[in-house]
Amino acid sequence: MQMKQEPTYAARTARALVVTLRTQTLVAILLAMGLLLLGPVAAYSSMCGSLAVYLPGLLFTLVVARRIGSDSTSFLGTAAVAEFGKLLLTGVLCALVFIWVKPLAPMWFFVGMLTVLVTSWVGLARAIH
């Protein structure tokens, strides 16, 4: 009789990250689709805001996920560099959107950003507990 093995911490964490990224994608798309009722500018503004948070978060996840389960010094060093890169890329993407995307509805841009950001917090909180 073979007992079912409990997944490792790294496997559970990777699964939580994948679920969170999928949830963020779904929420961003649903928000943009709902905002189409207000008009295309609101919809693509929210999608730009969502992407300004999602893409750097995805890059962070790809970099840090490889270090889960390694020694803590290596992991923390990688996480610190990846977090700095994520913040820098988020700032650059926001600036590029405000420079190049015309017309833009700034309120819906920030709603998209905050919605994806809060979705990641909720998703990870649910996965941890």
DAWODA-V858225 format. One record per residue. RES is the residue in three letters. D_LAST is the distance of its C-alpha to the last C-alpha in Angstrom with 1 decimal. Layout:
res-><RES;RES>
d_last-><D_LAST;D_LAST>
This chain:
res-><MET;GLN;MET;LYS;GLN;GLU;PRO;THR;TYR;ALA;ALA;ARG;THR;ALA;ARG;ALA;LEU;VAL;VAL;THR;LEU;ARG;THR;GLN;THR;LEU;VAL;ALA;ILE;LEU;LEU;ALA;MET;GLY;LEU;LEU;LEU;LEU;GLY;PRO;VAL;ALA;ALA;TYR;SER;SER;MET;CYS;GLY;SER;LEU;ALA;VAL;TYR;LEU;PRO;GLY;LEU;LEU;PHE;THR;LEU;VAL;VAL;ALA;ARG;ARG;ILE;GLY;SER;ASP;SER;THR;SER;PHE;LEU;GLY;THR;ALA;ALA;VAL;ALA;GLU;PHE;GLY;LYS;LEU;LEU;LEU;THR;GLY;VAL;LEU;CYS;ALA;LEU;VAL;PHE;ILE;TRP;VAL;LYS;PRO;LEU;ALA;PRO;MET;TRP;PHE;PHE;VAL;GLY;MET;LEU;THR;VAL;LEU;VAL;THR;SER;TRP;VAL;GLY;LEU;ALA;ARG;ALA;ILE;HIS>
d_last-><30.1;27.4;23.8;21.0;19.6;15.9;15.3;15.5;13.0;15.3;15.2;11.5;11.6;14.8;13.5;10.8;13.7;16.1;14.1;13.8;17.5;18.6;17.0;18.7;21.9;21.9;21.3;24.1;26.4;26.0;26.6;29.7;30.9;30.6;32.4;35.2;36.4;37.2;38.8;38.3;38.1;35.1;33.4;34.2;33.5;29.9;29.6;31.1;28.6;25.7;27.2;27.8;24.1;23.0;25.6;25.0;21.2;22.1;24.5;22.0;19.6;22.5;23.8;20.7;19.2;22.3;21.7;18.2;19.0;22.3;23.5;21.9;25.1;25.5;22.0;22.2;25.7;24.8;21.8;24.2;26.9;24.7;23.4;27.0;28.0;25.4;26.6;30.2;29.9;28.2;31.2;33.7;32.4;32.5;36.0;37.2;36.1;37.9;40.9;41.3;39.8;42.4;42.0;38.5;36.8;34.9;33.0;31.5;30.9;28.7;27.0;26.2;24.9;22.7;21.3;20.3;18.9;16.8;15.6;14.4;12.5;10.9;10.3;8.7;6.5;5.4;5.6;3.8;0.0>
